[in-house]
Amino acid sequence: MRRPATALLLAAVLALAATGCVSLPETGPVVETDGSRTTPESTGVKYDPLPPLPDASRSEIVKGFLDAMTAVPIQTTSAAEFLTPEARASWRPERETITYGDRSPAIDGSEVVSVRMLDGANRFDSRGAWRGSLGGSDLDLRFGLELEQGEWRISDAPDALVVPESWFESRFRRLSLSFFDPSARILVPEPVFVANDGALATRLVEGLLDGPGADMGTSSRSFFPAGARLGDLSVPVSSDGVADVSLSDVGQQPPESERLMVVQLAATLRQVVGIRSVRVTVDGELVQPPGSDEGRFPVGLGEEFDPAVPGASAIVFGVRDGRLVAGIPEALDPVTGLFGTGEIALRSAAVSLDGSTAAGVTTSGSVVVAPVGAGDVEPRGILDRGADLLEPAWDFTDRIWLVDRRADGARVRYYEDGRLRSLDVPGITGETVRSFLVSRDGSRLVAVLARPEGDELVVSRIRHRPRGDVRGATEAQVILGAASEAQTIKDIAWRSPTSLAVLTGVAGELWEVRSVAVDGAPTSLESIANLNGPVRSLVGSPVDGQSLLVLAPDLALDLSGPVAREIEFGEGQRPRSLEYVG
């Protein structure tokens, strides 16, 4: 029988939002999940902009130019009609995209016509990667104009596609370009926004050929040589799902490099609906996969390099009564190794991706590594005592990551090749860190920082040498939260290799679970569920299909479906913590 108080909590949640499916657990938080989590697609409505009108004023020409960039299907030919012949020849709108919430009327000054972008503006590079929000004078678009045969035309325009944010969101898809880590052992995805039209496959391949962004430093690499380009103007896709990629200016490459180029193509193009295989031509020569004379590579090629590491253990691990437990959330049993005996009392623990080894933080503050199962391998201590250690993390190399919250701020360390090393992470080291994660591919460290004005979610790129060992980290960038967006971030968990689930406070015991991309693009924010009641933590995995859980005091809630599923813990079975591997 459901408690009357729960029904009252349900009514409070429904007052916040009128849509979505609602689950009603008997204990713990009431949940409202968002039933519309798809990326907006093109509406299918065509828009053919008007050409420049006779005797149009300077301001009207600029307005017409900006309006013409919202043509559907996407094209810039109409906008180019507003330019002088010289400006039309040199205009390069493909270099970047600028989005805005609203814009001011065009104001005709003494020398230029200016337009102010309002309600937030953002910049995306030629590949579609977000390059930050615009502010200050960068919000002003300035246009020079000249008379051409008695009519005003634009002589100086920004080399960018400048469009409303709503138009951009409905016609661009959030996807990823697949590069490799410096050791070429795993793929590293880079989020991009790509126009969702018939040229989607072409744009993705062009983005790959552009290579990793300069800001990625030594976080990733591409096996396409500099200067490689599409030999044809497009990547045609046949009716039976074969994408034909013709590459030029590749030059002679080692067979392994050629194979890894194809892996990058397959991993990137598998995101396009309808593409089942890829046929690659390099400088006129068909690349032949072993055992085939048709030259087709399945888009599943190279799954062993998947950054989500889908072959990792799917078992859930947790700490209960100081012991490491494992299984499914409904049935967690102590592991058969040392950590399941109670001989070492654990405060928290993390398990390697293959599920074989655990790094445990003891109640005395030391860190011990031991097999999950029974065996002859002796446990080893890697840190005698920390001040206030957060739950560890593992990446695909079996590197263990630690964050110790000390009186003078956080210290980041990692255990590799039998040694514990410190890593200076600008913007995280020395700060007050609430929680942290490391991506399975080892390329990103994400942390929640406590600030006086509200919590911040930040990400740093981890830099590696060619053999794979860590060489440094980039300055952490804020991807959620700021002085103008004060909030409490209760916990974070991976949702995919390029996105996180974030548990944020709304008011009192009202909570929201949001999806946030690792690049911090504002257009990537998405509400997953609203909750009303006591909550403790999030449990998530980057592997598609594995459940996203919210751990409450007496139960867990599975948010993976349109209706949250309640998971009850038996008598004395409630875990202190719960996590997937990694």
PATI-608095 format. One record per residue: x, y, z of N, C-alpha, C in turn. Coordinates in steps of 0.2 Angstrom, whole numbers, plus 5000, padded with zeros to 4 digits. Last residue first. Layout:
REM PATI-608095
XYZXYZXYZ;...
END
This chain:
REM PATI-608095
517850044935518150104932518250154937;516149964936516949964936517150034933;514850054945515150014940515850014940;514450064962514750094956514850034951;513850124978513750074972514050104966;513950124996514050154989513950104984;513350055006513550125008513650165001;511849955003512649975002512750045004;510849855012510849925009511649945009;510449735018510849735011510949805008;509649725029510349725030510749725024;508449665019508549675026509349675027;508649715002508449665007508649695014;508249854992508749814995508449775001;507349874977507349874984507949834986;507149984964507549924966507649924974;505950044953506250044960506549974961;506150134938506050064941506350064948;505350264930505950244934505750184938;504950264913504650264920505250234924;505750254902505350314902504950314909;507350194909506750184905506350254905;508350224917508550204911507950204906;508450244931508150294927508250284919;508050154945508350144938508050194934;508450184961508050194956508350194949;508650094977508950124971508450134966;508350124995508250094988508650124983;508650205006508350135007508250095000;509250325002509450295008509250225008;509650304984509350334989509450294996;510550314969510550284976510250324981;509950304953510050344958510050304965;510750234938510450224944510450284949;510650184922510850244926510450244932;511150024915510750074918511050134922;511850004898511849994905511450054909;511650054885511150004888511249984895;513250094882512550104880512150044882;514450134895514150084890513450094888;514750224904514750254898514550204892;513650224919514250184915514150224908;513250264936513150264929513750234925;512450324950512850264947512750254940;512450454962512250424955512650364953;511750474979512250474974511950444967;510650504988511350504990511850504984;509150584992509550554987510250554990;507450614998508150605000508550564994;506450704986506550654992507250654993;506050704970505850734976505950684982;506750734954506650694960506450734966;506750724936506650764942506450724948;507850684923507350664928507350714933;508550734912508450664912507850654917;508850884902508550854908508350784908;510350934895509650894894509450874901;511451024886511151014892510450984891;512051064874512050994876511750974882;512151194872511551164868511551084870;513251234878512651244881512051214878;514651124880514251164875513551174878;515551044887515151104890514751144886;516150934883516450994881516051054884;515450834889516150844892516450904889;513750874892514250854888514950874890;512550814904513050874902513550844898;510950784909511450764905511950824903;510350784926510450814920510950784916;509150774938509650734935509750764928;508750874952508650864945509250824942;507750874967508350864963508250854956;507150934982507050934975507650924971;507350964996507450894993507250884986;507851124993507651074998507851004996;507951134976507751174982507551114987;508851074967508451124965508251174971;510451004964509951024969509551074966;510950874952510950944955510350964959;511850754946511350764951511450834954;512250724929512450764935511850774939;513050614918512450624922512650664928;514050664904513950644911513250654913;514750614888514250644892514250614899;515650534880515650604879515150644883;515350404883516050424883516150504882;513950424894514250394888514950424888;513850444907513250424904513450394897;514650434923514650434916514050414913;514150554936514250484934514250484926;514050654951514150644944514250574942;513150744964513550684962513550684954;512650864968512750814973513150754971;512951034966513050964963513150914967;511951174969512351114972512351054967;512251334961511851274962512351224966;512151484952512351454958511951384959;512551554940512151494940512251454946;513451654940512751674938512251614938;514651584943514351634948513651654947;514251424937514651484937514351534942;513951264929513951304935514451364934;514951164918514251174922514351214928;516151174914515651144909514951154912;517751254915517051244918516551224913;519251174913518751214910518051204913;520951154919520251134919519751194917;522351154908521951194913521151174913;522950984905522751054903522351084909;524250884911523550904911523450974909;525550764908525250824911524550834910;525950634904526450684904526250754907;525750464907525550524908526050584908;526150344894526150364900525950444901;526050304880525450304884525550334891;527050324871527050264874526450254879;526850464868526750414863526650344866;526150534883526750524878526550474874;524650634886525050574887525650574882;523650734896524050724891524550664892;521950754900522550724902522950714896;520950894901521250844897521850824899;519750924913520350934911520550884906;518251004918518550954915519250974913;517051044931517551064927517850994924;515651114939515851054936516451074931;515451204954515651204947515851134945;514251264966514751214964514851224956;514251434973513951374970514451324967;515051534979514451554975514051494972;516151464984515651504988514951524985;516251304977516451374977515951414982;516951144975516451184979516751254979;516951054959517251104964516751134968;517050894952516550944955516950984960;517950844938517850854945517350904947;518650734926518150784928518050784935;519850704915519750704922519250764923;520150614900519850674903519750654911;520750504894520950564891520650624895;520550364898521050404901521250474898;519450304893520050304889520650344891;518650314904518950254903519450254898;518850474913518550434908518950364907;518750494930519150494925518850444919;517950604942517950544938518450554933;517550664959517950664952517850604949;516950784971517050714968517350724962;517350904977516850864980516850794978;518850994981518450954976517950904980;519451144982519051104986518651064981;521151154974520451174975520051124980;522451094972522351154977521651174978;521951054956522451044961522451104965;521151114947520851064951521351054957;521851214940521051224941520751174945;522951104933522751174934522051184935;523550974940523050984936522751054937;524950884943524750954944524150964938;525150734950524950764944524650834945;526250614957525750674958525650704951;526250434958526550494956525950554957;526750284963526250334964526550394963;527250134954527450194957526850244958;526950024946527250014952527450074956;526350074934527050044934527350034941;525450204943525650174936526350134937;524350294950524750244952524850204945;524150474953523950414949524550364950;523350614961523950564960523650514956;523050784966522950724961523550684961;522450864980523050834977522850774972;521551004985521550934983522250924979;522051105000521751094994521851024991;522651105012522851155007522551145000;522150995018521951065021522151115016;521550885005522050905011521850975013;520950754997520750824999521050845006;521550674984521650674991521450754993;521150564972521150634974521050634981;521850444961521650464967521650544968;521850314949521850384950521550394957;522750184941522350204947522350274948;522750104926523050154930522550174935;522350014917522449984924522750044928;522050074905522750044906522850014913;520850124906520850064903521550034903;520750184924520650194916520850124913;519850204939520350164935520150184928;519750294955519550284948520050244944;519250304972519750304967519350294960;518350424982518350354979518850354973;519550534991518850514987518950444984;520350545006520350525000519650514997;521050645016520350635015520250615008;522450615018522050655022521250645022;523050445018522850505014522450555019;524350335020523850375023523750435019;525050255011525050235018524450275021;524650184995524750244999524550225007;524750054991525050104987525050174990;524949884997524749954998525150004994;524349744990524849784990524649854992;523949564992523749634992524349684993;524549434982524549464988524349544987;523749304974524049374973524049404979;523049184974523749184978524049254977;521249204978521849184974522549194978;519649264976520149224979520649204975;519349424968519149354969519749324973;519949544967519249544969519049474971;521549574973521149544969520449544971;521949744979521949674980521449644975;522749884986522549854980522549774981;522350014997522649944996522349924990;522750165005522450134999522750064998;522150235021522650205017522350175010;521250275030521450325025522050295021;520550195039521150225042521450275037;519650125031519350175036519950215039;520350125014520250095021519950155025;519950114998520150165003519950135010;520549994986520050014992520350064996;520449934970520849984974520350004980;520349774964520049824967520549874970;520249664949520649694955520249764957;519349624939519749574943520149604949;518549694930518249664936518649624941;519149754920518949684919518649654925;519249884925518749874920518649804919;519449884944519749884937519149864932;518449964955518649904953518849914945;518550054971518450054964518749994961;517850104987518250064983518050074975;517850165004517650164997518050114993;518150105016517750165016517450175009;518349945023518349995018517950045019;519449855033518749885033518849945028;519949695031520149765030519549805029;519249585034519849595037520149665036;518149565027518049605033518749615036;518049495015518149455022518049495028;518149555003517549535005517549495012;519449585001519049645003518349615004;520049464997520149495004519649545006;518749384988519449404989519449434996;517449364985517749304988518449324990;516249494989516749454985517149404989;514649484996515349494997515749454992;513249524985513549474989514349494990;511749594980512449604981512749564987;510449604972510749544975511549564975;509949714965509549684970509849624974;511049764958510849804963510449764968;512149614955511649664953511349704959;513749604961513249574958512749624954;514749634977514649634969514049594967;515649724990515049674987515049684980;516849735002516649744995516149694993;516449805018516649745014516449765006;515949895027516649895026516849835021;514549885025514849865031515549855031;514849885008514349875013514649845019;515149954993515449944999514849935004;515049884976514849924981515249914988;514749854958515149844965514949894970;513949764945513949824950514349804956;514649704930514449694937514449754941;515149704918514449744919514249734926;516849724913516349694917515749734918;517049774896517249784903516649744907;516749794883516949724885517049724892;516549924880515949884881516149814884;517350044882517549984884516949934885;517150174877516650154882516950084885;517950184866518150214872517750194878;518450034857517850074859518050114865;519349954851519550014853519050064856;518649844847519049834853519349894855;517949874836517649884842518049874848;518449874823518849914828518449924835;516949884814517649864814518049904819;515649904812515849884818516549864819;515449934799515549994803515749974810;516449824788515949844793516049904797;517149874773517349864780516649874784;517349804757516949834762517149814769;518049754746518249814749517849844754;517749634740517249684739517449754742;518449524744518649554737518149614735;519149474759518549504756518849534749;520149434768519649384766519049414762;520549594774520749524774520049484772;520049734764520049704770520149624769;520849844754520549774754520549744761;520649994746520949964752520549894753;521050034730520550014734520849974740;521850184725521950114726521450094731;521750324724521550284718521550204719;522150364737522550384731522350334725;521150244743521750284745522150304739;519550204747520050214741520550264743;518450104756518950154756519450154750;516850084761517350064756517750114755;515950024775516350074772516750044767;514249984781514949964779515250024776;513050044784513249974787513949954786;512050184787512750154785512950094788;510850204794510850174787511550154784;511350344803510850294802510850274794;512950364808512550394803512050334802;513950314817513350354820512850374815;514850254809514350204812513750244815;515850344806515250344801514750294804;516750334816516450394816515750384811;517250204815516950224822516550284821;517650204802517150154804516850184810;518750294802518150304798517550264800;519550234812519350294813518750314809;519850114804519550114811519250174813;520550174794519950144792519550134799;521750204801521350264797520650234796;522150084804521950124810521550184807;522650034792522150004796521750044801;523650124790523150124785522550094788;524550094800524250154800523650164795;524849964796524549974802524150034802;525549984783524849944783524549954790;526150154782526250084784525550044784;525850244766525750234774525850164776;526150354754526250284756526250284764;524750474752525450454752525550384754;523650554752523750514758524550494758;522950624742523550654746523750624752;521250564745521850594741522350624745;519950444746520450494749521050504745;518350414746518950414742519350474745;517150314753517650364755518250364750;515550264752516150264748516550324750;514550164762514850234762515550224758;513250064760513950064759514150144758;511850034760512150064766512950064766;511150004749511249954753511749974759;511150124742510550104745510550044749;512650214747512250174742511650154746;513250374749513050314753512550274748;514650474745514050444744513850384748;515450604751515450534753514750504751;516150724739515650704744515750624746;517050754730516750814733516250784739;518450644731517850664728517550724732;519550644740519650644732519050664729;519750734754519250694750519450704743;521450734760520850764758520350714755;522950764769522450714767521750744765;523650854777523550864769523050814766;524350744788524150814786524150824779;523650574788524250624787523950694786;522650494800522650524793523250584793;522750454813523250424808523150444801;522850574826522450544820522950514816;522750584844523050584838522650554832;522650664860522350614855522750624849;523250744869522750704872522550644867;524250844867524450774866523950724869;523050964862523750944864523950874862;521851014860521850944862522550924864;521851134854521851134861521851064864;521851104840522451124843522451114851;520850954837520951024838521551044841;521250824826521150844832521250924833;520850834808521250814814520950844820;520250854796520450914799520950894805;519750724794520350744790520650804793;518550724802519150684804519750704800;517850824795518050834801518650794804;517550754783517950814783518250834789;516750654788517450634786517850694785;515650734792516050694797516750674795;515250774780515450824785515850784790;514850654773515350694770515650744776;513750624781514350574781514950614778;512850734779513150714785513750674785;512250774768512950784768513250764774;510850774770511150724766511850724765;510950834787510650824781510950774776;511250894800510950834799510550834793;512850964804512150974800511850904798;513550934819513550924812512850934809;514550964833513850974830513950974823;515650844842515550894837514750904835;516750774854516050794852516050854847;517850654851517850724851517150744849;518450504858517950534855517950614856;519750404856519650454860519050494856;520150224856519850284853519750334858;521650144861520950164862520750224858;523050134857522750074860521950084861;523850234853523550204848523150134851;524550324861524850254861524450214856;523750434861524350434858524750374857;522050384856522550404861523250404858;521250434840521650384844521950414850;519650494836520350494835520650444840;518050514829518450464833519250474831;516850634833517450614828517850574832;515150624837515850624839516250614833;513650734838513950674836514750674839;512150814837512750804842513050734841;511550894823511550834827512250834831;510551024818511251004819511150944824;509251074817509551054811510251024812;508851124829508451084826508751054820;509951204834509751144838509351104834;509851314824510451274825510251204828;508651374828508751354821509351294821;509051414841508451374839508451334833;510051504838510151444842509651394841;510151584822509851574829510051514832;511851604814511151584814510851584821;513051624803512851654809512051644810;514451554798513751544797513451574804;515851664794515551624798514751614796;516751784792516851714789516551664794;515851934792516251884796516251814792;516052044778515652004782516051954786;516152174768516552144773516052114778;515252224759515952214756516352184762;513552204754514052194760514752184757;512752334744512952264745513552264751;511552444738511952424743512152354744;511552494721511252454726511752434731;512252554710511652594714511352554719;513152464707512652474702512052504706;513452444723513652414717513052424713;514152524737513652534732513852494726;514552434752514752474746514152474741;514852404770514452404764514752444758;515352304783515552354779515052344772;514752254799514752244791514852304788;514952164814515052234810515052214803;514252104828514452094821514452154817;514652094845514452144840514752114833;515152004854514452004853514252044847;516452044856516351994852515651974850;516452134866516452164859516352104854;515752024878516052084876515952114869;515751854872515551904877515851974874;515251684868515551754866515351804871;515851524873515351574873515651644871;516751394864516551434870516051484868;516851304854517451344856517251394861;516251144849516151204853516751244855;516551084833516751074840516551144843;516351084819515751084823515951074831;517451104811517251034812516551034816;517651244812517451214806517251144806;516951284829517451284823517151244817;515751384836515851324834516351324828;515151494849515551484843515751414842;513751584855514251534855514551524849;512851694865513051674859513651634859;511451764874511951714874512151694866;510551864872510351804875510851744874;511151944856510851944863510651874865;512252034846511951964847511751964855;511952174837512152144843511852084844;512652234822512052194825512352164831;513052374812513152334817512552294820;513752444798513152424801513252374806;515052574798514752504797514052504800;515152714798515552674794515352604792;514152774806514452814801514852774796;512852644807513252694810513652734804;511352564808511752594803512152654806;510952414816511052494817511552514812;509752294815510352314812510452394813;509052244831509052274824509652294822;509952104840509652174840509452194832;509451934842509851994840509552054840;509551784852509151844849509651894846;510451684854509751674856509351724853;511551624841511351674846510651664848;513051554835512351544836512251604841;514251534822514051574827513351564829;515451424815514751434815514651474822;516751434803516451424809515751444809;517051414789517651414794517351414801;516051424780516251354783516751354788;516051554775515651534780515751464784;517051644768517151574770516751554776;517251754754516851744760516851664762;517851794742518251774748517851754754;516851814733517351764731517751744737;516051904739515751844738516251794737;516852014739516651984746516451914745;516752044725517452034729517351994735;515352064723515752014720516351994723;514552094739514852124733515252064730;513152004745513852024745514052054739;511951944744511952004748512652034748;512151814739511851864735511851934738;512451734750513051764746512751824741;511251684754511651744758512151774754;511051584745510651644745510951704749;512151504747512151534741511651594741;512151424758512351494759512351534753;511051304765511451324760511651404761;509951184771510551224773510951234767;508351184764508951154766509551204767;508351334772508151264773507951234766;509251474778508951434772508851364774;509751564786509351514789508951474784;510451664779510851604782510451554785;509551764777509651714772510051654774;509551844788508951794787509151744782;510751904786510751864791510151814791;510351974774510951934774510951884780;509352054779509252004774509751954773;510052144787509552094790509352044785;510852204778511152164783510652114786;509852274770510352224767510652174772;509352354780508952304777509352254773;510452444782510152404787509752344785;510452504769511052464772510852424777;508852474760509352514764509952474766;508452434744508552414751509052454754;508252444730508252504734508252494742;507552284728507852344725507752404730;508152154740507552194736507852264733;509052004738509052074740508552114736;507851864739508551894737508551974739;507251774753507151824747507751844745;507551594756507551664757507451714751;506551464757506951494752506951564753;506351334767506351404768506851434762;505351184771505851224767505851294768;505251074784504951134781505551164777;505850974791505650954784505351014781;506450994804505650994803505450974796;507750894809507550944804506750934804;507750844826507850834819507550894815;508350854842507850884837508150874830;508750704851508950764848508450794842;507650644864507950644857508250704855;506950634875507650644876507950634869;505550634883505750664876506450684876;505250604895505050554890505250574883;506050624910505850654904505750604898;505250564925505750564920505550594914;505150604942504850614935505350614930;504950524957505350534951504950554945;505250534975504750524969505150554963;506450444984506250504981505750484975;505950334997506450364993506150414989;504650204994505050244999505550284994;503850164984503550164990503950204995;503850264968504150214973503850224980;503250294955503050314961503250264966;503650384940503550324944503450344951;502950464926503150474933503150404936;503350544910503050484914503350484921;502950714904503350654906503050604910;502350874909502450824904502950774907;502350984917501650954916501750894911;503251024932503251014925502650974923;502851054945503451084942503451074935;501850984949501751054948502351094945;502350854950501950874944501750944943;502950874963503350864957502950884950;501850884971502250934971502750934964;501250754969500850814967501350874966;502150674975502050674968501650734965;501950714988502650724985502550724977;500750654990500850724991501450754987;501050524989500650554984500650624984;501850505000502150494993501750534988;500950515010501450565010501750565003;500150395009499850465007500350515006;501050255003500950305008500650365006;500350114996500750174995500550225001;500449945000500050005000500450065000;
END
